[in-house]
Amino acid sequence: MPTRNDAYTLMTNHVKNENLQKHMLSVEAAMRAYARKYGEDEELWAMTGLLHDCDYEEYPDLNEHTRVAAGWLRSEGYDERIIYAILAHNDVNAATHPRTDLLSKGLYACDEITGMITATTLVRPNKSIHGLEVSSVRKKMKSKGFAAGVNREDLMQGAAELDVDLNEHIAFVIQAMAERAEALGLAGTPEQTQPEVAR
């Protein structure tokens, strides 16, 4: 099977938008952490996260998104479990690819929440994920105008399908992303880093 470096190259060849690249790196980090928690294959789960939106920039139409990627990945010899989970995270494919396995449920659960955590981090004064509180993320979730591209229903549905408490899920993903803060552009700067202030 292709390596993580192969997967990263494929992703960056098709995705030039830096924010979308960071989104996929965020989902990769969350998926790797969940694989470790569940005793699953870390590389398989991580590559699923890294590649899940690799066709979105070129094929944003939901009837094409993930189906184009599936063709690319199949031709490159990627594991069918990765391809299935990527197809399953697009609800357009629900009839043919229901989320019945843990990998698919994990990807769906990690997708929207990483976007909300990133958006919440970037409006903090220090722009650092370190010290970010679950309560801050939940507060921003309630603001309809904030991070409008993040589907709140999908976010909550993802946690429900994975059968995890939403607050615990948010805390877990914050920690996973914090471990990759530099690569995700969420480390802030040393002089800016300060404790979270209740708002």
C-alpha positions as CSV (number, residue, x, y, z in Angstrom):
1,M,0.0,0.0,0.0
2,P,1.2,3.6,-0.6
3,T,2.9,5.3,2.4
4,R,1.9,8.4,4.3
5,N,4.3,10.4,2.2
6,D,2.6,9.1,-0.9
7,A,-0.8,10.1,0.5
8,Y,0.5,13.6,1.4
9,T,1.9,14.1,-2.1
10,L,-1.4,13.0,-3.7
11,M,-3.3,15.4,-1.5
12,T,-1.1,18.4,-2.1
13,N,-1.0,17.7,-5.9
14,H,-4.8,18.1,-5.9
15,V,-5.3,20.7,-3.1
16,K,-3.5,24.0,-3.3
17,N,-5.7,25.9,-0.8
18,E,-3.6,26.0,2.4
19,N,-6.7,26.1,4.7
20,L,-8.1,22.9,3.1
21,Q,-4.7,21.2,3.4
22,K,-4.6,22.2,7.1
23,H,-8.1,20.8,7.5
24,M,-7.1,17.5,6.2
25,L,-4.0,17.5,8.4
26,S,-6.2,18.2,11.4
27,V,-8.5,15.3,10.6
28,E,-5.4,13.1,10.1
29,A,-4.2,14.1,13.6
30,A,-7.7,13.4,15.2
31,M,-8.0,10.1,13.3
32,R,-4.6,8.9,14.4
33,A,-5.4,9.7,18.0
34,Y,-8.7,7.8,17.8
35,A,-7.0,4.8,16.2
36,R,-4.6,4.7,19.1
37,K,-7.5,4.9,21.6
38,Y,-9.4,2.1,19.9
39,G,-6.4,-0.1,19.2
40,E,-6.9,0.2,15.4
41,D,-4.3,0.6,12.6
42,E,-3.0,4.2,13.1
43,E,-1.6,4.5,9.6
44,L,-4.8,3.4,8.0
45,W,-6.9,5.7,10.0
46,A,-4.5,8.6,9.6
47,M,-4.3,8.3,5.8
48,T,-8.1,8.1,5.7
49,G,-8.2,11.5,7.5
50,L,-5.4,12.9,5.3
51,L,-7.1,12.0,2.1
52,H,-10.8,12.4,2.8
53,D,-11.3,15.7,1.0
54,C,-8.5,15.3,-1.6
55,D,-10.8,15.9,-4.5
56,Y,-12.9,18.7,-3.0
57,E,-11.0,21.6,-4.4
58,E,-11.3,20.3,-8.0
59,Y,-14.7,18.6,-7.6
60,P,-16.8,20.4,-4.9
61,D,-20.1,19.1,-6.3
62,L,-21.3,16.6,-3.7
63,N,-22.4,14.2,-6.5
64,E,-18.7,14.0,-7.6
65,H,-16.9,14.7,-4.3
66,T,-15.4,11.5,-2.8
67,R,-16.4,9.5,-5.9
68,V,-13.5,11.1,-7.9
69,A,-11.2,10.6,-5.0
70,A,-12.2,6.9,-4.8
71,G,-11.1,6.4,-8.4
72,W,-7.8,8.1,-7.8
73,L,-7.1,6.0,-4.7
74,R,-8.2,2.7,-6.2
75,S,-5.8,3.3,-9.2
76,E,-3.0,4.0,-6.7
77,G,-3.6,0.8,-4.7
78,Y,-5.0,2.2,-1.5
79,D,-6.8,-0.1,1.0
80,E,-10.5,-0.5,0.2
81,R,-11.3,0.3,3.8
82,I,-9.9,3.8,3.3
83,I,-11.9,4.3,0.1
84,Y,-15.1,3.0,1.7
85,A,-14.8,5.4,4.7
86,I,-14.1,8.4,2.4
87,L,-17.1,7.6,0.3
88,A,-19.2,7.1,3.5
89,H,-18.4,10.5,4.9
90,N,-20.4,12.1,2.0
91,D,-24.0,11.6,2.8
92,V,-24.9,11.6,-0.9
93,N,-23.4,8.0,-0.9
94,A,-25.4,6.9,2.1
95,A,-27.4,4.3,0.2
96,T,-24.4,2.5,-1.1
97,H,-21.9,3.3,1.6
98,P,-23.6,3.5,5.0
99,R,-21.4,4.2,8.0
100,T,-21.5,0.8,9.6
101,D,-17.8,0.4,10.6
102,L,-15.7,2.2,13.2
103,L,-13.4,3.7,10.6
104,S,-16.2,5.4,8.7
105,K,-17.8,6.6,11.9
106,G,-14.5,8.0,13.1
107,L,-13.9,10.0,9.9
108,Y,-17.4,11.5,10.0
109,A,-17.0,12.4,13.6
110,C,-13.7,14.1,13.2
111,D,-14.5,16.0,10.0
112,E,-16.7,18.9,11.1
113,I,-15.4,19.2,14.7
114,T,-11.8,20.0,13.5
115,G,-13.2,22.9,11.5
116,M,-15.0,24.3,14.5
117,I,-12.0,23.9,16.8
118,T,-9.7,25.6,14.2
119,A,-12.2,28.5,13.8
120,T,-12.5,29.0,17.5
121,T,-8.7,28.9,18.0
122,L,-8.1,31.5,15.3
123,V,-10.4,34.1,17.0
124,R,-8.6,33.8,20.3
125,P,-6.2,36.7,21.0
126,N,-3.2,34.4,21.1
127,K,-4.4,32.2,18.1
128,S,-3.1,29.2,20.0
129,I,-5.0,25.9,20.5
130,H,-3.0,25.4,23.7
131,G,-5.4,26.0,26.6
132,L,-8.5,26.1,24.4
133,E,-11.5,25.1,26.5
134,V,-14.4,22.9,25.4
135,S,-16.8,25.6,26.7
136,S,-15.3,28.1,24.3
137,V,-16.0,25.7,21.4
138,R,-19.5,25.0,22.6
139,K,-20.2,28.7,22.9
140,K,-19.1,29.4,19.3
141,M,-21.2,26.4,18.1
142,K,-24.3,28.3,19.3
143,S,-23.4,31.4,17.2
144,K,-25.0,30.7,13.9
145,G,-23.0,33.3,12.1
146,F,-19.7,31.9,13.3
147,A,-17.9,29.4,11.1
148,A,-21.0,29.1,9.0
149,G,-19.4,26.5,6.8
150,V,-19.3,24.1,9.7
151,N,-22.5,22.0,9.8
152,R,-23.5,21.8,13.4
153,E,-26.0,18.9,12.8
154,D,-23.2,16.8,11.1
155,L,-20.9,17.7,14.0
156,M,-23.4,16.4,16.6
157,Q,-24.4,13.5,14.5
158,G,-20.8,12.4,14.1
159,A,-20.3,12.2,17.9
160,A,-23.6,10.3,18.3
161,E,-22.7,7.8,15.6
162,L,-19.3,7.2,17.2
163,D,-21.1,6.9,20.5
164,V,-19.0,9.5,22.4
165,D,-20.1,12.3,24.6
166,L,-19.8,15.6,22.6
167,N,-17.8,17.4,25.2
168,E,-15.4,14.5,25.6
169,H,-15.1,14.3,21.8
170,I,-14.2,18.0,21.6
171,A,-11.6,17.7,24.3
172,F,-10.1,14.6,22.7
173,V,-9.8,16.3,19.3
174,I,-8.4,19.5,20.8
175,Q,-5.7,17.4,22.4
176,A,-4.9,15.5,19.2
177,M,-4.7,18.8,17.2
178,A,-2.6,20.5,19.9
179,E,0.0,17.8,19.4
180,R,0.3,19.0,15.8
181,A,-0.2,22.7,16.5
182,E,2.8,24.0,14.6
183,A,1.9,22.1,11.4
184,L,-1.7,23.2,11.7
185,G,-0.8,26.9,12.2
186,L,-2.5,26.8,15.6
187,A,0.5,27.2,17.9
188,G,0.3,31.0,18.3
189,T,3.5,32.7,19.3
190,P,5.3,32.4,22.7
191,E,4.8,36.0,23.7
192,Q,1.1,35.8,22.9
193,T,0.4,32.6,24.7
194,Q,-1.7,33.3,27.7
195,P,-4.4,31.5,29.8
196,E,-7.9,31.3,28.5
197,V,-10.0,34.2,29.8
198,A,-13.6,33.4,30.5
199,R,-15.9,35.4,28.2
